[in-house]
Structures are given as C-alpha cells and as structure tokens.
Amino acid sequence: MRSDAVKQGNVQAPGRSLLRADGFTDEEINRPLVGIVSSYNEIVPGHINLDKIVEAVKIGVAMNGGTPIVFPAIAVCDGIAMGHVGMKYSLVTRDLIADSTECMAMAHQFDALVMVPNCDKNVPGLLMAAARVNVPTIFVSGGPMLAGRVDGKKTSLSSMFEAVGAHAVGKMSDEKLAEFENKACPTCGSCSGMYTANSMNCLTEVLGMGLSGNGTIPAVYSERIRLAKKAGMQVMELLKKDIRPRDIITKDAILNALTMDMALGCSTNSMLHLPAIAHEIGMDFEIDFANPISEKTPNLCHLAPAGPTFMEDLNEAGGVYAVMKEIDKLGLLKTDCMTVTGKTVGENIKDAKNLDEEVIRPAENPYTKTGGIAVLKGNLAPDGSVVKRSAVAPEMLVHEGPARVFDCEEDAIQAIKGERIKPGDVVVIRYVGPKGGPGMPEMLNPTSAITGMGLGESVALITDGRFSGASRGAAIGHISPEAAAGGPIALIEEGDLIKINIPEYKLEVALSEEELQRRRDAWTPREPELNTGYVKRYMSMVSASNRGAILEVPKCES
C-alpha cells in the first residue's frame, strides 16, 4: 500500500504513534488509508450539507474495507463574494484548493481519495488535485439547490440579481424584492440553474470521475446520501483495480466534457476550468477547440438562466447520462473512455433514457443545431473571447453599437442604474482580467442590472473579466489579451463602433490597423491595484492571458 510509507517498519513507529494519538486501532492502521476531502463550511449554501455527505462517504469506505480520514478544503460562495473586494479572491482559490489538497495527500501518503466538493472553484480545484496526485479517486458533490417559487414560477439566484436591477429603476416594489429574497434560494445546495457549480459537477460525471447523478440529484434528497455511500464503497474498488485519475481524465475525456458542455449549455467558466484541468494531464487545451465541436454538437438543454427549467428537472428527465445518450446517437462521444464505475462511458450510458423531451430535447429536435458556447475572435480579441451562445436572445446574435467604456465594474453599474445606457449600446468593462482585476472577478452584477433594466435584448456587454454561469444576454467575456497586458480592449474609446457576430465567431472594433497602432503607441500601462496577501502573491505567478488563468509554476511528479 502507498500508505505503508507512513505506517510500516520500525522507522515509522513515530508515525504509527501519531496515528494512535488520533484514536486509530491496529485494524484501522493496517487497512488502506482513504483521504476524504471535505469542503464543508457554514457560509456557502452549497457546502452547509457536506458534513452529511462526508459521514455517508465514511460509512461507504469503512463498509468496503478502508479507513476513512477527513481533511478540509476551502470554498468561496461567489454570490456572497459578489460586488466587493471579495470577488478578487474567488477565482484564485481554485489553485489554492488544488495546491493545499496536493500538500495533504502527498504529505500523508493516502492510498485513495474521495473528493466532496460542490461550488464554483472547489470542483475544478479538486479535479486538478486529483489529476496531479493521481491515486485512485472518486468525486461526490453536495448536489444542487431546489428552485424557488415566486408567483407560481420557479426562480433561482439569477432571478434575485435581476430583481435588484428591476427594483433599482422602480419596476419592482420593496415588498416584492423582499419576497424574492426570501424565496429565490429555498434550500441548501449549489444554485439551482446551470451555473458554474452545476456545470462542473455535471462535467465531472462526463469526465468519468463521478457516479451517475453526481451533478443532478438535489442536495436535499436522501438519494444524495445513498450516492455518497456508494462513492465511498466504489473508491475501494478503484483501489483494488488500481484505476487512477489519469486513466480516466484523458484527452478524449476532456473533449467529451467540452462536447457535453455544448449540449448542456454550461457556464462560460468551464472555458477557464477545462484548460486548467487539461494542463494537469499535460494536454495543451486551446479554446479554439470549442467552435468546431460547437458546430456539430446540438444544444439540447435550456436550463436557467437560458430557459425555464432547473437542475431538479434535468434530474427527473434522466440526468447527465440521458443527455450523453442523445449526443451519442450522433457519434460525437468517445465511448471507450474509462470511468470510476470501472466501466466505459459506453457501458455506463447504454441503458440511459430520456424521460422528458422538453427538458432534454432529442438529438434530432434540438433547441439549436450548434452548441451552447462560442469563441469569438477579431481585432478586439486576437486570442479569443467566450460567450454563452445559448443564453443570447436571437436578435442579439448579430449586433453593432457604440462603446460605453468603463475601467471598473462599479462605474458601469452606476451608469446602467442611472439610465445612462441606451438600447443599442455596447458596455465595455476592462482592467478586470486575471492581472488587471486582479483575480478576474465575474460580472454577474452588471449583466443582471442590464436585464433588470429591461435592456437584455438590446444592450451587449464585453469584458476582459469573466461571467457567472448565471449571466444571460449578449455577454462576451474572457477577452484576451486583457487590458492590463495591452490588449486591444485597452485601446477602445467612448463611441467606437463595436461589431458582434456570434454566428460567424467575430468580435471587432471598427478601426483601421493604423489607428489601433497609433493608440497602442500612445497607451500607458496601468498599474493594477493589488490586494495584499494571497491574491498579490498569486498574481505574481499567473499568466496575463485569460485562457484559464493557469499558474506558470511547476507541478509535482507523483
């Protein structure tokens, strides 16, 4: 066993002594040591139930002959961190989670790991750690929140943000806003639409690192507890068969995840996290992969905020496997990839059924013939930008309008709420990329303000920051190079004509190359305001590109 390094032989008697100080018996010490990475905390709604999930995992591990040992991972709630300095800390926690989990797993030489994540950066951070440490590992998330209900309609966190925008311009009363506040998020769990957390939990299933239902079984269902027990038992089977993350997370599995991203209509943040996960297995992931896959992958799901259905509906309709089965009809999946079930993707989805053809459209009757994500390029984004195409109103797929330029999120929100943004405008928010932000904060507040003001079908927003999975409308983010690196977005002036053509994958400013060069020559680098502490240290290591915000530091060889 790998853990023999800390518990076998006379030389490890001190280590055994410390294990006994933990209360472990000889029987427990002699079994495989299984690290359970608990992301439980009492501030994140998606994590407040994880203590129950962890206890169920422990039972499952012990039932199948392992010794479960819990250690923690942090998690930030992006919704609570929104709109203040806390958002600068959100994205960078992904790598902090990966690094700290690697440290614990390597220092204590666990034989296997069970990752128990749920929310936005926590899931990809632990996937990165799993690939990096490469011992038998399985994931079981905390599950999605149930949808809220206001006036007989299902609601979610994005409804709450949009309600704030409507209230700001007198379109909603104080009483109605308070009703939304009390009803939009009714249970524990990751927010109820296809936002970043649920996107990554669903893609964990697609990658093969979680059991069926990992991404969709609601947090409050007893079925979630049963899934956790099964995950605990199954990690012991992975250990016996020596099936490791790098046997599962392969290039083909990553491309399967990108394909299903298109079909499910996932968050644009997956275009930050999939490259970072791919980086851990040595795969050079370019965001240019997205468009060819999108061209041949239909969008089958319109979950909130893109449409009226929610994660609970996807679960009842057959879950992720049912969507995979529809996409496999078109021959778009690599079905021979290994998974944590010990079976291949093809074997897993063989008996899956689509139980609701409105929630999961059949492959022959999709919402759109192209996928949910598009990568746009042009003289405004030479290295690319990302839009959640499935959440864009048809009339905004092609748009031209004057730039309204802001160098911070707060000024843009004031202009939107002050009714200084007019139909047809293109709001530009820059210097909010990985280095410029710093930390690449997400722009849910501005997009929600635009929607709440009734401008979601007439105003576009472009940024070198990123968007929440809860954002909808013509919201184009991840523009690269970012302004802080001297990208063309730094050169835009008020009133410049911005040209957006999503079907043709183009994002341009109507300026000649000569004019852009003149402005480039006159541009003065802007020193970003750096926070003290971790963010400042992190930003000294991060790439200036927006293509994943991948740390340029060496990783351990296990």
C-alpha positions in Angstrom: 0.0 0.0 0.0 1.1 3.6 -0.7 0.4 4.4 3.0 3.0 1.9 4.1 5.4 4.8 3.7 3.9 6.3 6.8 3.0 3.2 8.8 5.3 0.2 8.2 8.5 -0.8 9.8 10.4 0.3 12.9 11.4 3.6 11.2 7.8 4.6 11.0 7.0 3.8 14.7 6.7 7.6 15.4 4.2 7.9 12.6 2.2 5.0 14.0 2.4 6.6 17.4 0.8 9.7 16.0 -1.9 7.7 14.2 -2.7 6.1 17.6 -2.9 9.6 19.1 -5.7 10.1 16.5 -7.5 7.2 18.1 -6.8 4.7 15.3 -6.7 1.0 16.2 -4.3 -1.6 14.7 -7.1 -2.8 12.5 -7.7 0.7 11.1 -4.0 1.4 10.6 -3.5 -1.9 8.7 -6.2 -1.0 6.2 -5.9 1.3 3.2 -6.0 4.9 4.4 -8.6 6.9 2.3 -8.4 10.7 2.5 -11.8 12.3 2.3 -11.5 15.9 1.2 -14.4 17.7 2.9 -15.4 21.1 1.6 -17.9 21.6 4.4 -18.3 25.1 5.8 -21.2 27.2 7.3 -21.1 30.1 4.9 -21.6 28.6 1.4 -25.2 27.2 0.9 -23.8 24.5 -1.4 -21.5 23.3 1.3 -23.5 23.5 4.5 -24.8 20.0 3.9 -21.5 18.4 3.1 -21.0 17.2 6.7 -23.8 14.7 6.0 -22.3 13.7 2.6 -18.9 13.2 4.3 -20.4 11.0 7.0 -22.1 8.9 4.3 -18.8 8.6 2.4 -17.0 7.4 5.6 -19.6 4.7 6.1 -19.2 3.5 2.5 -15.4 3.4 2.8 -15.5 1.5 6.0 -18.1 -0.9 4.6 -15.7 -1.9 1.9 -12.5 -2.3 4.0 -10.9 1.1 4.1 -10.1 3.6 6.9 -11.7 7.0 6.1 -9.7 10.1 7.3 -11.2 13.5 6.7 -9.3 16.7 5.9 -10.7 20.1 4.7 -10.7 22.2 1.6 -11.9 25.8 1.4 -14.7 27.1 -0.7 -15.9 30.6 -1.5 -19.5 31.5 -2.3 -19.4 33.6 -5.4 -22.8 35.1 -4.7 -21.8 36.3 -1.3 -18.4 37.5 -2.6 -20.1 39.5 -5.4 -19.9 43.3 -5.7 -17.0 44.0 -3.3 -13.3 43.2 -2.9 -14.1 39.5 -2.1 -14.7 38.8 -5.8 -11.0 39.4 -6.4 -10.3 36.3 -4.3 -12.8 33.9 -5.9 -11.0 32.5 -9.0 -7.6 32.3 -7.3 -9.0 29.9 -4.7 -9.2 27.2 -7.4 -5.4 26.9 -7.4 -5.1 27.3 -3.6 -7.6 24.4 -3.3 -5.6 22.3 -5.7 -2.3 23.1 -4.1 -3.4 22.5 -0.5 -5.1 19.2 -1.3 -1.9 18.1 -3.1 0.1 19.0 0.0 -2.2 17.0 2.3 -2.4 14.0 0.0 1.4 13.8 -0.6 2.4 14.5 3.0 0.3 11.8 4.4 0.5 9.3 1.6 -3.1 8.3 1.3 -3.9 5.2 -0.7 -7.0 6.8 -2.2 -9.1 9.9 -2.1 -12.8 10.9 -2.1 -13.4 14.5 -3.1 -16.5 16.1 -1.7 -16.9 19.5 -3.4 -19.9 21.4 -4.7 -19.3 25.0 -5.7 -17.7 27.0 -8.5 -13.9 26.9 -7.9 -14.0 24.0 -5.5 -14.9 21.4 -8.1 -12.2 22.2 -10.7 -9.6 22.8 -8.0 -10.2 19.3 -6.7 -10.2 17.8 -10.2 -6.8 19.5 -10.7 -5.6 18.0 -7.5 -6.9 14.5 -8.4 -5.1 14.5 -11.7 -1.9 15.9 -10.1 -1.7 13.4 -7.1 -3.0 10.5 -9.3 -4.1 8.0 -6.6 -7.5 6.2 -7.0 -10.1 8.9 -6.6 -13.8 9.4 -6.8 -16.0 12.6 -6.6 -19.4 13.0 -4.9 -20.8 16.5 -4.8 -23.2 18.1 -2.4 -25.9 18.5 -5.1 -28.0 21.3 -6.5 -30.5 23.5 -4.6 -34.2 23.2 -5.4 -35.6 26.0 -7.4 -37.5 28.8 -5.5 -41.0 29.8 -6.4 -42.4 33.4 -6.7 -45.9 34.0 -8.2 -46.1 30.4 -9.3 -42.9 30.5 -11.3 -39.6 28.8 -10.5 -36.8 31.1 -9.5 -33.1 31.0 -8.8 -30.2 33.2 -7.8 -30.1 34.9 -11.2 -33.8 35.9 -10.6 -32.7 37.5 -7.4 -30.0 39.6 -9.1 -32.3 40.6 -11.8 -34.9 41.6 -9.2 -32.4 44.0 -7.7 -32.0 45.6 -11.2 -35.7 46.0 -11.6 -36.1 47.4 -8.1 -33.4 50.0 -8.8 -35.5 51.6 -11.6 -38.8 51.4 -9.8 -40.1 48.3 -11.7 -40.4 46.3 -8.5 -41.7 47.2 -5.1 -39.8 46.8 -1.8 -42.2 44.1 -0.8 -41.8 42.1 -4.0 -38.0 42.4 -3.7 -38.2 41.1 -0.1 -40.3 38.2 -1.4 -37.7 37.3 -3.9 -35.0 37.5 -1.2 -36.9 35.0 1.0 -37.9 32.6 -1.8 -35.3 32.6 -4.5 -32.9 30.2 -2.8 -35.1 27.9 -0.6 -32.7 25.0 0.3 -29.1 24.2 0.7 -27.2 23.2 -2.4 -25.4 24.7 -5.4 -27.6 27.3 -7.0 -30.4 25.7 -9.0 -29.7 26.6 -12.6 -26.9 25.5 -15.0 -24.4 27.9 -13.3 -20.7 27.2 -12.9 -21.0 24.8 -9.9 -23.6 22.6 -11.5 -21.8 22.8 -14.9 -18.7 21.5 -13.3 -20.5 18.8 -11.3 -22.2 17.6 -14.4 -18.9 17.7 -16.4 -17.3 15.6 -13.5 -19.8 12.9 -14.5 -18.9 13.3 -18.2 -15.2 13.1 -17.4 -15.9 9.8 -15.6 -14.9 11.0 -12.1 -18.3 10.9 -10.5 -21.1 8.3 -10.4 -24.4 8.8 -12.2 -26.4 11.5 -10.5 -23.4 13.4 -9.2 -24.4 16.6 -11.0 -28.1 16.5 -10.7 -29.5 14.7 -7.6 -30.8 17.6 -5.4 -28.9 18.3 -2.2 -32.0 17.7 0.0 -32.8 14.2 -1.4 -32.0 11.1 0.5 -30.8 9.7 -2.8 -27.8 12.0 -2.4 -26.8 10.3 0.8 -27.1 6.9 -0.8 -24.9 8.1 -3.7 -22.3 9.2 -1.2 -22.2 5.8 0.4 -21.9 4.2 -3.0 -19.0 6.6 -3.8 -17.2 5.6 -0.6 -17.6 1.9 -1.4 -16.6 2.4 -5.0 -13.3 4.1 -4.3 -12.2 0.9 -2.6 -12.9 -1.0 -5.9 -10.9 1.6 -7.8 -8.0 1.0 -5.3 -8.3 -2.8 -5.8 -8.2 -2.4 -9.6 -5.6 0.4 -9.5 -7.7 2.7 -11.6 -6.3 6.2 -11.3 -7.4 9.7 -12.3 -5.0 9.9 -15.2 -6.5 6.6 -16.5 -9.9 8.4 -16.6 -9.1 12.1 -17.3 -7.5 11.7 -20.7 -7.6 13.9 -23.8 -10.6 12.1 -25.1 -12.4 12.6 -21.8 -11.6 16.3 -21.8 -13.0 16.5 -25.4 -16.1 14.6 -24.2 -16.6 17.2 -21.5 -16.3 20.0 -24.0 -18.8 18.3 -26.2 -21.3 17.8 -23.4 -20.7 21.4 -22.3 -22.2 22.4 -25.6 -25.1 20.1 -25.3 -26.0 21.0 -21.7 -25.5 24.8 -22.2 -22.9 25.1 -19.4 -21.3 28.2 -17.9 -18.6 30.1 -19.8 -16.4 29.5 -16.8 -15.9 25.9 -18.0 -13.7 27.5 -20.6 -11.4 28.6 -17.7 -11.6 25.3 -15.8 -11.3 22.7 -18.5 -8.0 24.1 -19.8 -6.7 24.2 -16.2 -7.7 20.5 -15.7 -6.2 19.6 -19.0 -3.0 21.3 -18.0 -2.6 18.9 -15.2 -2.5 15.9 -17.5 -0.1 17.6 -20.0 -2.8 18.4 -22.6 -2.4 21.6 -24.5 -6.0 22.8 -24.4 -6.8 25.7 -26.8 -10.1 27.5 -26.6 -10.1 27.2 -30.4 -11.3 23.6 -29.8 -14.7 25.0 -28.9 -16.0 26.2 -32.2 -15.5 23.0 -34.3 -17.1 21.0 -31.5 -19.9 23.5 -31.2 -20.6 23.4 -35.0 -21.5 19.7 -34.8 -23.0 19.5 -31.3 -26.6 20.5 -30.8 -27.8 22.3 -27.7 -30.3 20.0 -26.0 -30.9 21.7 -22.7 -32.1 25.3 -21.8 -31.7 25.3 -18.0 -31.9 28.6 -16.1 -30.7 31.2 -16.8 -31.1 30.3 -20.5 -34.5 28.8 -20.1 -37.3 27.9 -17.7 -36.0 24.5 -16.4 -33.8 23.8 -13.5 -31.4 21.1 -12.2 -34.2 19.2 -10.4 -35.9 19.0 -13.8 -32.8 17.6 -15.5 -32.5 15.0 -12.8 -36.1 13.9 -13.3 -35.6 13.8 -17.1 -32.8 11.2 -16.8 -29.8 13.3 -15.8 -26.4 13.7 -17.5 -26.3 10.1 -18.8 -29.6 10.7 -20.7 -28.1 13.8 -22.4 -25.0 11.8 -23.2 -27.1 9.1 -24.7 -28.8 11.6 -27.0 -25.4 13.0 -28.1 -24.0 9.6 -28.7 -26.7 9.0 -31.3 -24.7 11.4 -33.4 -21.4 9.6 -32.8 -19.9 12.6 -31.0 -18.6 10.9 -27.8 -15.6 8.8 -27.2 -17.4 5.9 -25.6 -14.4 3.8 -24.8 -13.1 6.1 -22.0 -12.7 4.5 -18.6 -14.8 5.9 -15.6 -14.9 5.5 -11.8 -17.7 2.9 -12.3 -14.9 0.6 -13.6 -16.8 0.6 -16.9 -16.5 2.6 -20.0 -18.6 5.6 -20.9 -20.5 3.5 -23.5 -21.3 0.8 -20.9 -22.5 3.5 -18.4 -24.9 5.2 -20.8 -26.2 2.1 -22.6 -29.5 1.9 -20.7 -30.0 5.6 -20.1 -33.4 7.0 -21.1 -34.7 10.5 -21.9 -37.8 10.8 -19.7 -38.8 14.4 -20.7 -38.2 15.6 -24.2 -38.9 19.2 -23.2 -36.1 19.3 -20.6 -33.7 17.2 -22.8 -34.5 17.7 -26.4 -33.9 14.7 -28.6 -30.8 15.0 -30.8 -33.0 15.3 -33.9 -35.0 18.2 -32.4 -32.5 20.4 -30.5 -33.0 23.9 -29.2 -30.2 24.9 -31.6 -28.1 22.9 -34.0 -25.0 24.4 -32.6 -23.6 24.2 -29.0 -24.1 26.5 -26.0 -20.6 28.1 -26.0 -18.9 30.1 -28.8 -15.4 31.5 -29.0 -15.2 34.9 -30.8 -12.1 36.4 -32.4 -11.2 39.5 -34.2 -9.2 42.7 -33.9 -10.7 43.3 -30.4 -9.9 39.8 -29.2 -7.0 38.3 -31.1 -6.6 35.4 -28.7 -10.3 34.9 -28.3 -13.3 35.6 -26.1 -16.2 33.5 -24.8 -20.0 33.8 -24.9 -22.8 31.6 -23.7 -24.5 31.5 -27.0 -27.5 29.5 -25.7 -28.4 32.4 -23.3 -28.3 35.1 -26.0 -31.5 36.5 -27.4 -31.8 35.7 -31.2 -31.9 39.4 -32.0 -28.6 40.0 -30.3 -26.6 37.3 -32.1 -25.5 40.0 -34.5 -25.2 43.4 -33.1 -23.4 46.7 -33.7 -23.3 49.6 -31.3 -21.3 52.4 -29.8 -18.9 51.5 -27.0 -19.6 52.8 -23.5 -16.3 52.4 -21.8 -15.6 51.8 -18.1 -12.4 50.8 -16.3 -14.2 49.2 -13.4 -17.4 47.3 -12.7 -18.7 49.8 -10.2 -18.8 52.7 -12.7 -20.6 50.5 -15.2 -23.3 49.5 -12.8 -23.8 53.2 -11.8 -24.3 54.1 -15.4 -26.7 51.3 -16.0 -28.8 52.0 -13.0 -28.6 55.7 -13.7 -30.3 55.0 -17.1 -27.3 56.4 -19.0 -27.0 53.2 -21.0 -29.4 53.2 -24.0 -30.7 50.4 -26.3 -28.1 49.5 -28.9 -25.1 50.4 -26.7 -22.2 48.0 -26.0 -20.9 48.3 -22.4 -17.2 47.7 -22.2 -15.7 46.8 -18.8 -11.9 46.4 -18.8 -9.0 46.1 -16.5 -10.8 43.3 -14.7 -8.8 40.3 -16.1 -6.5 37.9 -14.2 -3.9 40.6 -13.6 -6.0 43.7 -14.2 -8.7 42.9 -11.6 -6.7 41.4 -10.1 -8.2 38.0 -9.9 -10.6 38.1 -12.9 -13.8 38.9 -11.0 -17.1 37.8 -12.6 -19.6 40.3 -14.0 -23.0 39.0 -12.8 -23.9 42.3 -11.2 -23.6 44.3 -14.5 -25.4 41.7 -16.6 -28.2 41.4 -14.0 -28.5 45.2 -13.9 -28.9 45.3 -17.7 -31.5 42.5 -17.7 -33.3 44.1 -14.7 -33.5 47.4 -16.6 -35.2 45.7 -19.5 -32.2 46.0 -21.8 -31.2 42.4 -22.0 -32.3 42.1 -25.6 -30.8 45.4 -26.8 -27.5 46.0 -24.9 -24.4 43.9 -25.1 -21.6 43.7 -22.6 -18.0 42.8 -23.3 -15.2 42.5 -20.8 -11.7 41.0 -20.1 -13.2 39.7 -16.9 -15.4 36.6 -16.8 -19.1 35.9 -16.4 -21.1 33.9 -13.9 -23.0 30.9 -15.2 -26.0 32.9 -14.0 -25.4 35.6 -16.6 -27.5 35.8 -19.7 -27.8 38.0 -22.7 -25.1 39.2 -25.2 -22.4 38.9 -22.5 -18.9 38.3 -24.0 -16.1 37.8 -21.6 -12.6 36.4 -21.2 -11.4 38.8 -23.9 -7.7 38.1 -24.5 -5.2 39.7 -24.3 -6.6 41.6 -21.4 -6.3 45.3 -21.0 -3.6 45.1 -18.3 -1.5 43.2 -20.9 -2.0 45.9 -23.5 -4.7 44.0 -25.4 -6.9 46.0 -27.9 -9.7 46.3 -25.3 -7.4 48.8 -23.5 -7.4 51.0 -26.7 -11.2 51.3 -27.1 -12.6 54.9 -26.8 -16.1 56.1 -26.0 -18.3 55.8 -29.0 -16.1 53.4 -31.1 -18.3 51.1 -33.1 -18.2 47.5 -31.7 -19.3 44.8 -34.1 -20.5 41.4 -32.7 -21.3 38.5 -34.9 -21.8 35.3 -32.9 -22.8 33.0 -35.8 -19.5 34.0 -37.6 -17.5 33.9 -34.4 -16.3 37.6 -34.7 -15.7 40.4 -32.3 -14.3 43.6 -33.8 -14.0 47.3 -33.4 -14.5 49.4 -36.5 -11.0 50.9 -36.5 -8.2 50.5 -39.0 -5.0 48.7 -38.0 -3.2 52.0 -38.4 -5.5 53.7 -35.9 -5.1 50.8 -33.5 -1.4 51.0 -33.8 -1.4 54.8 -33.1 -3.4 54.2 -29.9 -1.1 51.3 -29.0 1.9 53.5 -29.3 0.3 56.1 -27.1 -1.0 53.6 -24.5 0.4 53.8 -21.0 0.4 50.7 -18.9 -1.9 51.0 -15.9 -0.6 49.6 -12.6 -3.4 47.4 -11.2 -4.4 47.9 -7.6 -3.1 44.7 -5.9 -4.5 43.4 -2.7 -2.1 42.4 0.0 -1.7 38.7 0.9 -2.6 35.7 -1.2 -4.0 37.5 -4.3 -0.9 39.6 -4.6 1.4 36.5 -4.4 -0.9 34.6 -6.8 -1.0 37.4 -9.4 2.8 37.5 -9.5 2.7 33.9 -10.9 -0.4 34.0 -13.2 -0.4 34.3 -16.9 -1.6 37.6 -18.3 -3.7 35.6 -20.8 -7.4 35.0 -20.0 -7.2 31.4 -21.3 -7.6 29.6 -18.0 -5.6 31.8 -15.6 -3.2 28.9 -15.3 -0.3 29.3 -12.9 3.1 29.2 -14.5 4.7 27.1 -11.8 5.9 23.5 -11.9 3.7 20.7 -10.6 4.8 17.8 -8.5 5.5 14.4 -10.1 3.8 11.7 -8.1 
